[in-house]
Amino acid sequence: MGFIWETPEEIDLAIARRLRGIRKRKHLTQRQLSEKSNVSFGSVKRFEGTGQISLISLTKLAAALDCTEDLKRLFADVKYLSIEEVIRERP
């Protein structure tokens, strides 16, 4: 296994910053995104500030920002590290 250079919290914050950037490009306030996504304003605000959010709320925000394809690709192209991984995956 390789070294992890970012903590999970740093990764979460980076995702939150990217979402905030998309929200701003679309000229939406946090409150407008909250209403459009049906995610509470507090959750949107907390996510953008801390990176903490439930998966279902993140999915709703992605849908409201037309970014679901990006989210659906998560873990889609993980490369095999060994032949053993290939063998274990087979049904």
C-alpha positions in Angstrom: 0.0 0.0 0.0 1.3 3.5 -0.8 1.7 6.5 1.4 -1.3 8.6 2.1 -0.4 12.3 1.8 -3.7 13.7 2.6 -5.9 12.9 5.6 -9.5 12.0 5.1 -10.5 15.4 6.6 -8.3 17.1 4.0 -9.9 15.1 1.2 -13.4 16.0 2.5 -12.5 19.7 2.6 -11.1 19.6 -0.9 -14.4 18.0 -2.2 -16.4 20.7 -0.3 -14.3 23.5 -1.8 -14.9 22.1 -5.3 -18.6 21.9 -4.6 -18.6 25.5 -3.3 -16.8 26.6 -6.5 -19.5 24.9 -8.7 -22.2 26.4 -6.6 -20.7 29.9 -7.0 -20.2 29.4 -10.8 -23.9 28.7 -11.0 -24.7 31.9 -9.1 -26.4 30.0 -6.2 -26.3 31.0 -2.6 -26.0 28.3 0.1 -29.7 28.9 0.9 -30.7 28.5 -2.8 -28.7 25.3 -3.1 -30.4 24.1 0.1 -33.8 24.7 -1.4 -33.0 23.2 -4.8 -31.4 20.1 -3.3 -33.8 19.6 -0.3 -30.7 19.4 1.9 -31.0 21.6 5.0 -29.2 25.0 5.0 -27.3 23.9 8.1 -26.0 20.8 6.3 -24.9 22.8 3.2 -23.1 25.4 5.4 -21.5 22.7 7.6 -20.3 20.8 4.5 -18.7 23.8 2.9 -17.0 24.7 6.2 -15.9 21.3 7.4 -16.4 18.8 4.6 -18.8 16.8 6.8 -22.0 15.5 5.2 -24.0 12.3 4.7 -23.6 10.5 1.5 -27.3 10.9 0.7 -27.0 14.7 1.2 -23.9 14.8 -1.0 -25.8 12.9 -3.7 -28.7 15.4 -3.5 -26.3 18.4 -3.8 -24.6 16.7 -6.8 -28.0 16.2 -8.4 -28.9 19.9 -7.8 -25.7 21.0 -9.4 -25.9 18.6 -12.3 -22.8 16.7 -11.2 -24.2 13.2 -10.6 -22.1 11.6 -13.3 -19.0 12.7 -11.5 -20.3 11.1 -8.3 -21.4 7.9 -10.1 -17.8 7.4 -11.4 -16.4 7.3 -7.9 -14.5 4.0 -7.5 -15.5 3.0 -11.1 -12.0 2.7 -12.5 -9.9 1.5 -9.6 -7.0 -0.4 -11.0 -6.1 -3.9 -9.9 -2.8 -4.0 -7.9 -2.3 -7.8 -8.3 -3.6 -10.9 -10.1 -4.9 -12.0 -6.7 -7.3 -9.1 -6.7 -8.6 -10.1 -10.1 -9.1 -13.7 -8.9 -10.8 -12.7 -5.7 -13.3 -10.5 -7.6 -14.5 -13.3 -9.8 -17.9 -14.8 -8.8 
